[in-house]
Amino acid sequence: MSPSLAAFGKRISNRARGLAGLLLTVAITFIGLLAITFFIGRVIPIDPVLAVVGDRASTETYNAAREAMGLDRPMIVQFGSYILDVLQGDLGRSVSTGRPVAEDLSRVFPATLEMATLGIIIGVVLGVPMGVYAAWRQGTWIDQVIRVVGLAGYAIPAFWLGLVGLVIFYARLRWVGGPGRIDIFLDGMVPVRTGLLLIDSLLAGDMQSFHSAFRRIILPAAILGFFSLAYISRMTRSFMLEQLGQEFILTARVKGAPPRIILWRHAFRPIRIQLVTVVGLSYAALLEGSVMIETVFSWPGIGNYITTALLNADMNAVLGGTLVIGAVFIIINKGSDLLYSLLDPRAR
């Protein structure tokens, strides 16, 4: 075997081992997530049996329902049965809707995904340039303003900002649509292909539905984007300050390189890989943290679904929704790590 072929084979072997290790980590993390969600669901002071039979059920009816739900069995047996059901895609049946939880989640998750994706796009498009410019103008009033905006993203409660946004931009200015995902008279008019209403309405050529959906999603997405912007701009500023203090940047300045070249070619290029992880974590945080925004805007997403299920003591729905959010967080987190290692060989 030639040296070059042997080296190629070694690289393939290393990557295969790395991928296997990543998949094993994901599997272990997922099992840990299953255990945490299951046992938390069993210890919180909510009786799922009462959600089925009601408060006025007789003892016999209560015990029969409890046995039918498998809650009379030992905890470890229940956990084993829960894992087997999840692996088969069975998350139980929702008491609130009467449908399988997996079916409910397949309906509500695209709504959350669509809003969070638009939010992270807004956060990246605005947050990265703001962080770069703040680092370039460090110590000036522009830097101070951008830092205050970032701090506000951490300090302002999401529900309060959502209510203020509705009062100003919907009730007074009428620039955006109200709560909900689409106007009532257009609900159900767009054929479901991806579950993402903006894309489905474009695919159907229904511009009226697209306009209605866009007017209603832009405000909650912008608010999510604001919180994402705070984190991304802060991290970008920090990375850029570290780069701008490097000797090669000082050399470029001495040679008279234009600021645009120094910023984007010499200083920003090395931090792009670090920003992959930052954006990935921010995206995952939007997906799991959109509960308050969905509640304020009556958004039919997974956060609203879990909140309603919790109020109805619908534990199958709560556990299923929590599991999906956790799984998405794991996938995005590990996907960011994988992309990081592919872009930067030193991280492998």
N, C-alpha and C positions, 0 to 999 in steps of 0.2 A: 504493500500500500504506500502510495506517495505521501510525503509529509503534508502537502496541501490538503489531500483527501482526508488524512487522519485528523488534521486540525478542524476541517469542516465537520467531520463526524463527532469530534469532541464538543464543538459548539452546539450541534443539534442535541447531543446527549445532555449537555448542561441545561439547555432551554427546556428539554422534556422534563428533567428533574425539577427545574424551577416551577414549571406549570403544574406538575403533579403535587408539589409542595403547596402551591397556591390553592389548588382544588381541595386538598386535605384540610388546609386551614379554613377554607370556606365551609366545608362540611362540618368540622368541629364547632365552628362559630354558630352555624345554623342549628345544630343540636342543642348547643347552650342556649340559644335564643328560644327554642321550643320549650326547654326546661323552665326557663325564667318566666315566659308568658303563661305556661300551664300552672306553675305553682303559685304565681301571683294571683292568677284567676281563681285559685282555690282558697286562698287565705283572706282575700278582701271580704269585708262584711256584706256581701250581696248574695242572696240565696237564689240561684237560677231556677230552682223548683217552683218558688212562689211566682216567678214571672210566667210560668206555664199554667199553674193550677189556680192562681189567685189567692188573696188573703183569706177568703171564706171557705176554702176547701176543707173537707173532713180529713182526719188523720189518715184514714185508709186511702183516700185519693192521693194525699200528699206522698205517702210511702210508696204507693204504686208508681207514681210519676218518678219519684227519686230512683226507684229500682229500674224503671224503663230507661232512664237517662244514664244508668251505670254508676250513679254516685254512691251507691251502697257498697261498692267494691273497694278493696284496699287502694290507697293512693298510687302505689307503684304500678298496680295493674291498670288503673285508669290512665296513667302516663304512657305505659306501653301501648295501650289501645289508641291513645291520642296520636302517638307518633305514627303508628301504622295507618291510621285514617288520613293523616296529613300527607304521608308519602303517596297515598292513592288520590290525593286531591280533594279529599272529603274534609271540609271544615265544619261540618254539622249544619243544622238548619236554624235559621234565624227565627226567634219567637216573634219579633216585630213584624217582619215581612212575610213569614211563612215560606220563604224560598230558601234554597241552599245558600250558605254564606258565600261560597266560592262564586256563585252566579251573581249575587249582589255586588261583590267586590269587583268582578269584571265589568260591572256597569259604572261604578262610582270612581274607580281608580283612574281611568283616562281623564276625568274632569280635573282631578288633582294634578295629574301629570302635565296636562296642558297648561294649567295656570302656573305651576312651579317652573316649567320650562321657559315660559315667557318671562317669568320673574328673574330667572338666572341670566337670561339674555340681556335684560335691562341692567342687571347688576354688573355684568361683565363689561358691556359696552360703555357704561358710565364710570364704573368703579376703577377699572384699570387706568384709563387716561387721567382720572383724578389723582390716583396714587402716584403715577409717574410725575405729574405736574407738581404735586405737593412736595415730592422729594427734590425736584429741580429747583423749586423756589422755597427751599427750607428756611423757616424763620420769618418769612414775609406774612403779610396779612392774608394772602391767598392760601398759604399753607395752614394758617390758623383757622380760616373759614372751612376748609376741607376737613380738617381734624374735628371741628365742632360738628359738622354734618355727620361724620362717622360716629362720633360719640352719641349723637342723637339717635342713631340707629340702634344703639345698645340700650339707651335709657327710656325711649318712648314705648309704652305698651302697644302691642299690635291692635288690640280691639279698640283702643282710644283713637289711634290714627285712622282705623277703618271707619269709625263713626264720624269723625271730623271730615274725612274724605267724602263720605256719602252726603253729609249736610252741605258741603261747599260745592262739590263738582256735580252732584246729581240733583239735590233738592233746589239749590239756588241757581247755579249756572247752567244746568242741563247739558253739560258737555259729555257726560257718560250715561250709560244705562243704569238701572237700579239693581237691586238684589236679584239673584237667580242667574241662570246660565244663558237664557234666551227669552225673548218676548213670549208670553203665554200663547198667543195665537199662532206662533211658529213652532211651538214645542211638538216634537215628533214628526215634523215635516221633512227633515233631512234623513236620508237612509244612512243607517249606522254601518260604517266600513272599518274605520280605525277606532272609533269612540272619541276621537279628538274633533270637537265640533267645528273648529275653524277649518281644519283640513277636509273633513267630510262635506262641509257646505261648499268648499271650493271644488272638490271632486264632482259634486252634483251640479255645479254651475249655478247654485242658488245664492246670488249675491245679497239678496235681502236678508237671508238667514245669517250670512257671513257678517254683514254689517251689524246686525242685532247682537250676534255673539261677541263681536270685537268690542262694541260699545260697553258690553257688560263685563268683559274679562280684563279690560285695560286698567281699570282702577285697582282691583285687588292684586293684579299682577304687578302693577307699579309699586304698590305698598310692599309686597314681598321683595321686589327688586331693590327697594330702598334699604331694607334690612340686609340683603345680600351685599349691596353696594358698600355698606358700612364696613363689613368684614374684609371684602376684597380690596377696597381702596387702602385700608389700614395695612394689610399685609403687603400690598404692592409698594406702598411708600417705604415700608421697612426694608424690603428686598432691594429697592432702588437705592436707598441711602447707603446700603452696604456696598453696592456696586460702584456708586459714584465716588466712593472713597478709595477705590483701587488705583494703583499706580498707572495702569494702562489708560485709565480715564484722564488722569492728570496729564499724561503724555499727549493724548489726543487734543486736550484743551490747549496745551502749549504750542502744538503744531497748527492751531487755528482751525480745527475741524468745526463745522457748523453745529449749533446746539441740537438740531434735528438728528444729525448723524450720531452725535455722542449719545443722545438719549435712546434712540430706537435701535441703532445698529450695535453700539458698543455696550451700553448698560442694560437695555431691556432684553436683548437676545438671551443672555445667560440665565435670566430669571423665569423664562417662559415655562421651563420644566417644573419649577417650584409652584408656579401658579396653577398648573394642572391639578395638583393635590388640593390647593386652596379652593378652586372652583368646584371640584368634586365634592369636597366636604360641605361647601355652601349649598350646593344643589341638593344633597341628601338632607341637609338641615331644613331646606324649604319644604321638601316633600313630607317630612315628619312634623314640621312645626307650623303647618298651615291651618291647624285646627281652629284657632281663634278667628282667623280671616274668613274661613269657610262659614263659621257660625254667624259672623257679622253680616256677611254678604249672602246668606242662605245658599251657599254654593254646594251643589249636590256631589261633593267629593268624599273622599275616604275619611277626612277629619270630621266632617259633619255626620257621616254615617256612624263613626265610633261614638261621638258625643250622644247622638240619639239612642244608640244601643245601650250605652252606659246608663242613661236615665231610665231606660226600660228594663234594666237588669238582664239584658240580652247577652249573656256571657259568651255564647258561641260567636256572635258577631264581633264582640269586643276582642276576643282572643284572635279571631281570624284577621281582623283589621290590623291589630298590633303586630301580628306575625308578618303580614305583607309589608308593612312599613319597615320593620326590622330587616326583613330579607332584602328589600330595595336598598336600605342603607349599607348592608354588607356588600351587595353587588357593586354599588357605586364606589364604595371605599376600596375594595379589592381591585376593581377595574382601574381606579386612579393609580394604585400602586403598580399594577401591571403596565399601564401606559407610561408611568414614570420610569420604570426599569427599561422599557423599550426605547425611550427617548434618551436616557442617560445610562450608558453601559456601566458606569462606575457604581451604580446603585444595585447591580445584579449580585 
